[in-house]
């Protein structure tokens, strides 16, 4: 049974995405059966926006999508993937620095990214073309709706001057429909907004109940430039969907005590209004007019159902007012 989920247009494109999508990072580590059921439940309940990347499970996330997407109407969903990393063969990995297909990377990046599944950074034109071709093969589709430049933190110049022009060329040819950048740090996204042609940004963890550092500068610029924002990591990697104990994670690390304390203060007010903390966390980002969608990453069908319940939970506007009065949100 499909639920009628509100949709928003991405930038100046004709793409419409549901205000909750499906983040594909967890799919990379799921078995085929669980991944399949999770995707089926998302689509069944009305979610039309699916995100993935070559990095997620070194292609496994895309492969899970590739076994499902060909079975549904291509016009009924929006799919995004990313460029900036390549999955190398063993032979390529051995000759990483001498391989003309691969832009030389900082040695620390090589060590950090290639010891697992030979995934390496690459923002070159050749790398972008290869990445998209391989993603399409894994996804088992003919074109991508959105392509994000993925984590270009140490590669701003090449991302702006080589990756982006390559994507603009592909967009002009109809291979892709929208261009974005996806990362954790908002400052570079602001530079991209000022200096490049983008349709959307995937902002991970920087406009949430606990970290709204992107609010003052990035989000207004996105409104000005008609760049849609997709919220990744609405639960800040787990803490806002947890029991707020020492095992809670914040940006994939153990949560600092001050962060846990702030989350507990927010939860006290949520409890007063009988609103689940998780619901407030999911809906907070959607309240800004720059935001088109939020994409939590479910690991099973039950989490898909729960996310939609949290999205549809009716929140008293006074909750947000009280959080502001207590300086817990801006």
Secondary structure, 3 states (H helix, E strand, C coil): CCCCCCEEECCCCCCEEECECECCCHHHHCCHHHHHHHHHHHHHCCCCEEECCCCCCCCHHHHHHHHHHHHCCHHHCEEEEEECEEECCHHHHHCHHHCCCCCCCCHHHHHHHHCCCCEEECCCHHHHHHHHHHHHHHHCCCCEEEEEEECCCCCHHHHHHHHHHHHHHHHHCCCEEEEEEEECCHHHHHHHHHHCCCCEEEEECCCCCCCCCCHHHHHHHHHHHCCEEEEECCCHHHHHHCCCCCCCEECCEECCHHHHHHHHHHHHHHHHCCCCHHHHHHHHHHHCCCEEEEECCCCCHHHHHHHHHHHHCCCCHHHHHHHHHCCCCC
